[in-house]
Amino acid sequence: MTEKTMESGGIRAESRTTPELVIAPPGEKARAWIERDRATISPSYTREYPAVIERGSGCTVWDVDGNAYLDVSAGIAVAATGHCHPDVVKAIQDQAARLIHMSGTDFYYPNQIRLAEKLSELFPGGDGAKVFYGNSGAEAIEAGMKLARYHTNRTRFIAFRGAFHGRTFGALSLTASKAVQRNRFAPLLPGVTHATYPDPYRGGTVEASLEELNRIFETTTPPEEVAALVVEPIQGEGGYVVPPEGWLEAIEELCREHGILLFLDEVQSGMGRTGKMFAVEHTGAEPDMVAVAKGIASGMPLGVLIARAELMDWKPGAHASTFGGNPVACEAAIATIRLLEDELMANATEVGGYIFERLRELQSRFDVIGDVRGRGLMIGVEMVESGESKKRARELRNAIVGRCFEKGLLILGCGANTVRWAPPLVLTRREADRALEIFEETLEELAG
């Protein structure tokens, strides 16, 4: 079989079927690399399974032993245009031959400005926006927190339980996903209050959420001291939870009432993953600030804070980043956005809708699937002990993820008990069918 090829500017021409395992993973070479990793790399990294990846194309990646895997994780929702899309590769190569670094903190260069103009045009908070460049989602969140304090002269923040906003100290103070992420790092940033993120599957409603927030304002957190409310339009690491319809609009109204900035974390949900450039565009809410990263540059390190132009009133030297807005990363982002707009957001809607319906069919057959939720190619499958009890089935979820890997499907979990589908946005229906087939086989083995 020949490798899949990818056509410039569009979905790939399919010329092979994956996965194709030539040896049971992990093979001898993979085991050797893992041993070397253990000797030299921080054990704080989380590795779901022993996949040692050497190269990739589209939705296929190959390990060091020659096994071909079908990837529906996209490097944790990063490889938006697929692995090594030729348009992105060419943009990177061409820019690397011209200029690799000059630091936008102290110098000007055109591609940083061109990307900022495009992101300002795409900003879902209305006309007129400015951007700040960093290298990651956490840095975009940190920038937003600093800007919110600077602009409002307020000190507090509201965030939500289940949220993941990053691991640097400010972002970690907002994060409330897993205790291990916060363990032994206290004291964190003071002035952060967490509320409940409404999960419709578990009874969450707009009314209950607003009641809790108002109770917080009345008892522990004066709203006039809150700089920003930080929220994911679709909760990512918390379990791919889609909040109730109308919730974000109600949250925005509450923020406007109290002069609080609405700061959206679109690091995982943005850049076309839900079928729109930003997940908030599925609602009527308009944010003041948006943090983006992950899929923005198809794997090049780039994080961006986009904010209403009038909010970016801080003075030179107030905040900066040596590597943020690197020329090579900016060109990768420009190429990525072009691909998203030309075809890949539409593909996310079409193929994502197809996967969603197929998973709903599996839900009707397997009582351990409690909920299927999401938008576009951001889909969560919540595993429970039974549909009646809704008791979280963490061990079953972990077993499913591990067994899928053994069958050649790279998929990850999120939240306590959810399987996440976050493939590259170039995923075809044929590839989706193969991934669903493996997922169904795994369910039959483990829960049939």
C-alpha positions, 0 to 999 in steps of 0.5 A: 500500500502507498501512503496517503497523499495530500492535495494542495489546498484541499482534502487529501486524495485517499490511496491507502487504508489505515491503520496498518500494524506490522508489529504489536505495539510497542515494538522493539524500537519504541521500547528502546526510545521509551527507556531513553525518554525515562532517563532524560525527560520529566516524568510529569508528562502524561502519556496515555499509551506507548506511541513513539511517533516518527512521522505523519501525513494527514490523519495517519502517523507512523511509529518508529517500528513502521506501524501506521495509526489512524489519528483522531487526536490530532496531537491534542486538537493541534494538527488542524490541517492534518499532519504536515499539510503541504501548504503549511509545510511550504509556508514554513520552509519558505519563511525559514529560508527568509527569516526565522526570528527577529522578535516582534517585541522590539522590531516590526516584520510584515507577516506578524502584522498580516496575521494580526490584521486577519485575526482582527477581522475574524474576532467574534467580539465585533469590529475592531480588535488588536492581538498580543502574541505568545507561544502557547494557550497558557501564555494567551491566558496569562496575557488576558489576565494581565490585560484584564487587571490593567484595563479594569483596575480590578483584581478578581476573576471568575472561572469554572470547575472542570476548566483547563486554562494552562499550567503556568501560575496564573492560568493554573489558578483558573484551572480546576480540572484535576487535583494533580495539576494543582497539588503541591503548587499552592499558594496560587493566584489569590482572588479566583472564584470557581463556579459550576459549569452547567452540564445538561447531561447531569442536570445543569441549567442556565437558571441554576448557573445564574443563581449560583453566580449571583449568590457568589456575588452576594456572599464572597466575591463583590462583582465590582472587584471582578476583572474578568469572567474566564470561560470555555464556550465548550469545556475541553479537558473537563469532558467536552461539555456543551453548555445549555443553549442560551447560557453564554448569552446570559453570562455575557449579560451578567458581565455587562451588568457588572462591568466584567470582561467576558474572556473566552478560552477558545484554545481547544474549541477555536480555529475551525474545530466546531465548524465555525472559526470560534465555538462562540459563533454557535451562540449570540454572545460577543466576548471582550477577549479570546485566547487561541492556540493549538490549531492556529498554526497546525503544530507550530507554537503560537498562542494569541490573545485577541481583544477589543481594540479599546481594551489594549490600552497598556503601555510599552513594556507592560507585557511582551514575549521574545518568541511570540509571533515568530515569523515562521509560526505566523506564516504557518498560521496564515496558511492554516487559516486559509485552509480552514476558510476554503474547505476545512471548516465545512469538512468539520461540519459535514464529517463531524455531523456524520460521526455524531450520528453514528455515535448516537446509533452506538449509544442506542446499542451500548448502555455504557454510553451515557452521552454523546455531545459536541459540535463539528469535530469536537465530540465527547462520548461519556462512558458510564456504568449504565445509562440509568445510574450515570455513574462515571466509568473512568476505568472503562474509558481508560480501557477503551482508549488503551485498546483502541491504540492496540488496534491502531486508533489514536484517541484520547480521554478528557474529563473523568470518563469521556472519550474525545474525538478531536481529529484533524479537520481533513478527516474523510468519511472513509477514515471516520468509518474506519475509526468508528469501526474500531471504536465499535469493536472495542465497545463490543469487546469491553462492554458488549 
